[in-house]
Every structure is written in structure tokens, then in C-alpha cells.
Amino acid sequence: MARKLDVYLGPTVVGTLEQTDTGKLRFRYAAAWIEHPDRLALSQSLPIRAPVFNDRESRPFFAGLLPEADKRALVAKALGISKRNDFAMLDRIGGECAGAISLLHAGEAPPLPTAENYRPLDEDELSKILEELHERPLLAGEDGIRLSLAGAQEKIPLLLAKKRIALPLQGVPSSHILKPSISRFAGIVANEDFCLRLARAAGLPAANAEIGRAKKKSYLLVERYDRQRDAHGALQRIHQEDFCQALGVPPEFKYQSEGGPTLKVCFALVRRVVARPVVDLARLLDAVIFNLLIGNNDAHGKNFSFLYSSNGATLAPLYDLSSTVAYPALSTTMAMKVGGADRFDKLTPRHWEQFAIDAGLGPAQVRQRVIHLARSMPGLAHDVRSSLAPAKDDAAVLDSVVSTIENRAENLLHGNEHP
């Protein structure tokens, strides 16, 4: 017998996700939503239509809401389900997801964001959660917890209100995402905090974040750009999707080397989807150059997203920014090639020319932005670094990132010729 979940977009049921007897997913928009004057598609890959979407069409978007890799396996273990069963996982943890999506049993009313549905956390409780996330991501299986986030990194949605942190229960909205330190990647919290600050200093929209500590355990608290408070102070979900979801690419194929999005495809997608292509194409170009300068080789298709509103789609602020080259154990291959080059040290003017062609941009525009950011970023990096007072171990990582930016900027400006 088929199993079903109601799919909510904010407070409204917009369709039904079904698991067939053979384990396949099917999604169908509700007739009332198809006729609704303010209807919005869940995804560019799931346009509004009456016919059902099959498993091949449905899975990339819905699987894209779930944790990945070893975190997915640990969640499945905690829940007592198969790690390959997307539906069962969404059933158990799909209450508070990225964007405005939540999944509930048919006829079940969405939980109200009342005080009773938030559990305040003191320092001891928060410290315990930081320890638990390694073995039980998203606190999966704990009574009343229905939280989901994509990605392979440890993290959990939380509420920050009046400088107090609380755990959302029953799938009520969160306001922030907590990302704990990772022992095998020293200083990763300070690294990401620095890169987000630097992006904003360089004029790139990026998520706001701050470093916190609970019993000497550090964490990054990232403000969710897909949540906002209304005039009465109530949290509202804003719909978003990442580029892999928009393109119908399953999360396990997010890297270009595995068949995931290329920069050519990403620029074409932005040009097709956003309300102001000139603005957002320029922002995406800056993001590509910025990631190269900081040494972020992990800028794949799930690390870029769209935000949706009544005014149309926009490129979401940057997130998950860190200098991966600070950790020798991580790959030196870029998640998406630039003009055919898959490593920074292989980039030549010829690659930049091909990149401009692929992106549908003028070579002069690309050259101008590369030169501008290469000239301005080292000074900005020193300014941001000087504004921080990190712990000793974190300081070494930040100094390494600043050095990377200086060296890469020099290379872009003088290594060959101007790109």
C-alpha cells in the first residue's frame, strides 16, 4: 500500500509526496494549489502541472532536503530505517527543512511556533548537543525532533531569541544553524566565520554568523537567510532551493566530476530563473572569483541557491564559505572547473577566456572583476583579520587563509598575464 505525506509550502498544502509499493517516489501538486493565484512551484525542476512527477523527476528535489554521506547513514541508523529510503527519512525528520518546505502526515495540522514548542538550552545542554551531533546528526530519533538540513557537515537548526538558544520541537521554524567545530579540521569555525565576514567586506551578500562557545567547545551560529520575522515578530519561512535541486540533480552527484552542475550550466540557470539577471549574474561571477581567492575547492552545485518571493527569484546570499586549502587532507581539485581548469595552479588567461564564453559574459567584464577583487581582497583580508581576536590555534588558520589570498591574488595579477 502506498504511503503519503502532505507537502507544505509555508502554511499551505501544495501537494502530496507518495512512496509506491516498489519504494519509488511520486509527487503531485494539489488541484487547489494549481489554481491558486499566488501559486509557486516547489522547484524549477518541478514546474506547476497536473500530471504526477515520477521518481526520477521527484527525487532530486526531495532527497536534496536530507543530510548526505556518512551523516545520512548515521541518521538512518538512529531512526532504524534504510539509509536509501528517502521517504522514510522525510517522514521522520522532514518537519523543518531548507526553504519553506515541511512534510506532514495527511490531515495533520502544522505545529504552532508557541513557547511550548521551543526547548531553551543552557550551556550544559548545548555542550551535550555539540557532543551528540557527531554520532547522532540532527538529534535524529529524539522525541519531538523533526529537523533536516542538506550536506555532509555536522549542524542543527536552532532558535536564537533575546540572546538565548532554543531547540525547535515538532518541526516549528528555526532562525539559525549551529555548526560545531570539527576535530580533524582545526580552526574550521574561525575559518568559515572569517570567510563569511570577508565576503561581506568585499561587497558580496553572505550569511551573517557569529562564533559561540559552550564549555570550551566552539561553534558557528549562522543566521538563516530563508527565515524572517513578520511585523509581529513571528518567524516566517522563505522558500529557497539549491542549484542541484533546481536542475534536477540528485545530491550524490553534486560535484562536476560526478556529473553535477558546471559553471556554464549554473550561469545559464541564473540567466533563466532570476528576476534581475544582470545583478545576479554579476554576483555569481564575483562568487566564483572570491572562492578561487580564498581557496574554497568545495563550491559545488548545492552551495549556491535561489530565494523565492512575490517579486521573483534572486540569488541567495553565499553560505558554506571556507578555505579548504587550509587542510592538506582535502582535495585540491575544484568542485566546478573554470574554463576547463580543475585546479587553481592550472588557470591561465586561456581558461578565463573560455570561462567568459561558457558563462555568456564579456571577457572584459570578467577581466575587470578578477583584477578588482585580486587587488582589493588582500587588504580587506588583513582588515578583517585585524578586527578579530581568535584563540591561538584559530589564529594560525586565519593567518594561513590570509596568506593564501595574498598569494593567489598575486598569481591572478602577475602570474601569467592579466586573465
Buried (B, 14 or more C-beta within 10 A) or exposed (E): EEBBBBBBBBEBBBBBBBBBEEEBBBBBBBEEBBEBEEBBBBBBBBEBEEEBBEBEBBBBBBBBBBBBEEBBBBBBBBBEBEBEBBBBBBBBBBBBBBBBBBBBEEEEEBBEBEEEBBBEBEEEBBBBBBEBBEEBBBBBBBEBBBBBBBBBBBBBBBBBBEEEBBBBBBBBBBBBBBBBBBEEBBBBBBBBBBBBBBBBBBBBBBBBBBBBBBEEBBBBBBBBBBBEEEEEEEBBBBBBBBBBBBBBBBBBBBBBBEEBBBBBBBBBBBBEBBEBBEEBBBBBBBBBBBBBBBBBBBBBBBBBBBBBEEEEBBBBBBBBBBBBBBBEEBBEEBBBBBBEBBEBEEBBBEBBBBBBBBBEBEBEBBBEBBBBBBEBBBEBBEEBBEEBEBBEEBBBBBEBBBEBBBBBBEBBBEBBEBB
